[in-house]
Amino acid sequence: MRRTRIKICGITRPHDAAAAVEAGADAIGIVLHRAAKRFVPLQVAGEIIRAVGPMVTTVGLFVDDEIDAVKRVANILHLHHLQLHGSESPAYVHQFCDYEVIKALRIDQRTIRSELQQWRDRGLTNLRGLVLDTATEKGGGSGIENDWQTITGLISEGAFDGLPPIIAAGGLTPRNVRQVVKLLRPFAVDVSSGVEISLGEKSAELIRAFVDEVHAADAQAD
């Protein structure tokens, strides 16, 4: 069975990270951009990472931050995975050759094809995935559902050929993730607000339901 990976993003509390791991998440995301709604300071980020334990990926999310500042935070927290959720360029990503990078792109019909083209054939071996997010404000976590129809069309026309694997995001919830996984067959899905009961406060029950729905979609696709 082909398994869709699952990332629970916007973790702000250690026990939410533990709940995500217990439910079967493959990765958790910590927002380290100071202007973001779910930003956590370094001390709390360290506590979250300690709650995760081994064999689960911890991802630090940044938005158009200074390169040296990102590296400093990543080194303090011993992060190897960075999610860049702003307008970062291929040249910017190249500066992080010692890290695994996930780059977020917003699905805007007017610009997405040209955006995808700029990431093609750049020799960025550290670029490991593309998060396809809603065309809203930078930073993600808006809860606004993505344009799945446009993404389906892009897949059909081969727009992602030769690019890193896609990670579906944008308004995912336990109610719609099964349909999205079956429709897109992404490498992974990324959820934040869709498993919250209030801003930054995750629900263990919603996380578990989300993971179960992804697994059900995988089983039905085989």
Backbone hydrogen bonds, N-H to C=O, Kabsch-Sander energy under -0.5 kcal/mol:
donor,donor_aa,acceptor,acceptor_aa,energy
4,T,2,R,-0.5
5,R,187,F,-2.5
7,K,189,V,-2.4
8,I,27,A,-2.3
9,C,7,K,-0.7
9,C,191,V,-3.3
11,I,29,G,-2.6
12,T,200,G,-0.5
16,D,13,R,-0.9
17,A,13,R,-1.6
18,A,14,P,-2.2
19,A,15,H,-1.8
20,A,16,D,-2.1
21,V,17,A,-2.2
22,E,18,A,-2.5
23,A,19,A,-1.9
24,G,20,A,-0.9
24,G,21,V,-0.9
25,A,20,A,-2.6
26,D,6,I,-2.1
27,A,6,I,-1.7
28,I,57,T,-2.4
29,G,8,I,-2.5
30,I,59,V,-2.9
32,L,30,I,-0.6
32,L,61,L,-2.7
34,R,32,L,-0.6
36,A,33,H,-2.1
39,F,36,A,-1.2
40,V,31,V,-1.9
45,A,41,P,-2.6
46,G,42,L,-2.5
47,E,43,Q,-1.7
48,I,44,V,-2.4
49,I,45,A,-2.4
50,R,46,G,-2.1
51,A,47,E,-1.4
52,V,48,I,-0.9
52,V,49,I,-0.7
53,G,49,I,-1.2
56,V,53,G,-0.6
57,T,26,D,-2.3
59,V,28,I,-2.6
60,G,81,H,-2.2
61,L,30,I,-3.0
62,F,83,Q,-2.7
70,V,66,E,-2.4
71,K,67,I,-2.4
72,R,68,D,-2.2
73,V,69,A,-2.2
74,A,70,V,-2.9
75,N,71,K,-2.4
76,I,72,R,-2.1
77,L,73,V,-2.3
78,H,74,A,-0.7
79,L,74,A,-2.8
81,H,58,T,-0.6
82,L,100,E,-2.9
83,Q,60,G,-3.1
84,L,82,L,-0.6
84,L,102,I,-2.8
85,H,62,F,-3.2
85,H,83,Q,-0.7
93,V,89,S,-2.2
94,H,90,P,-2.1
95,Q,91,A,-0.7
95,Q,92,Y,-1.2
96,F,93,V,-2.1
97,C,94,H,-0.7
99,Y,96,F,-2.1
100,E,80,H,-3.5
101,V,99,Y,-0.5
101,V,126,N,-3.3
102,I,82,L,-2.9
103,K,129,G,-2.3
104,A,84,L,-2.8
105,L,131,V,-3.3
107,I,133,D,-2.6
108,D,106,R,-1.6
109,Q,107,I,-0.5
111,T,108,D,-1.6
112,I,108,D,-2.7
115,E,111,T,-2.2
116,L,112,I,-2.6
117,Q,113,R,-1.8
118,Q,114,S,-1.4
119,W,115,E,-0.6
119,W,116,L,-1.2
120,R,117,Q,-1.3
122,R,119,W,-0.6
125,T,123,G,-1.5
127,L,124,L,-1.6
128,R,101,V,-3.0
128,R,126,N,-0.9
129,G,101,V,-0.9
130,L,165,P,-2.5
131,V,103,K,-2.0
131,V,129,G,-0.5
132,L,130,L,-0.6
132,L,167,I,-2.9
133,D,105,L,-2.8
133,D,131,V,-0.9
135,A,107,I,-0.5
136,T,134,T,-2.4
139,G,85,H,-1.2
140,G,137,E,-0.9
146,N,170,G,-2.0
148,W,146,N,-1.5
151,I,147,D,-1.9
152,T,148,W,-2.6
153,G,149,Q,-2.1
154,L,150,T,-2.3
155,I,151,I,-2.4
156,S,152,T,-2.3
157,E,153,G,-1.9
158,G,155,I,-1.2
159,A,154,L,-2.6
161,D,158,G,-1.4
163,L,160,F,-2.0
167,I,130,L,-2.9
168,A,188,A,-2.5
169,A,132,L,-1.6
170,G,190,D,-0.5
176,N,173,T,-0.6
177,V,173,T,-2.0
180,V,176,N,-2.0
181,V,177,V,-2.6
182,K,178,R,-2.1
183,L,179,Q,-2.0
184,L,180,V,-2.9
185,R,181,V,-2.2
187,F,166,I,-1.8
188,A,166,I,-1.3
189,V,5,R,-2.1
190,D,168,A,-2.4
191,V,7,K,-2.3
195,V,192,S,-1.6
196,E,193,S,-1.8
197,I,201,E,-2.6
198,S,201,E,-1.1
201,E,198,S,-2.5
202,K,200,G,-0.7
203,S,195,V,-2.6
204,A,202,K,-0.5
207,I,203,S,-2.5
208,R,204,A,-2.3
209,A,205,E,-2.3
210,F,206,L,-2.5
211,V,207,I,-2.6
212,D,208,R,-2.4
213,E,209,A,-2.0
214,V,210,F,-2.0
215,H,211,V,-2.3
216,A,212,D,-2.2
217,A,213,E,-2.1
218,D,214,V,-2.2
219,A,215,H,-2.2
220,Q,216,A,-2.1
221,A,217,A,-1.5
222,D,218,D,-0.9
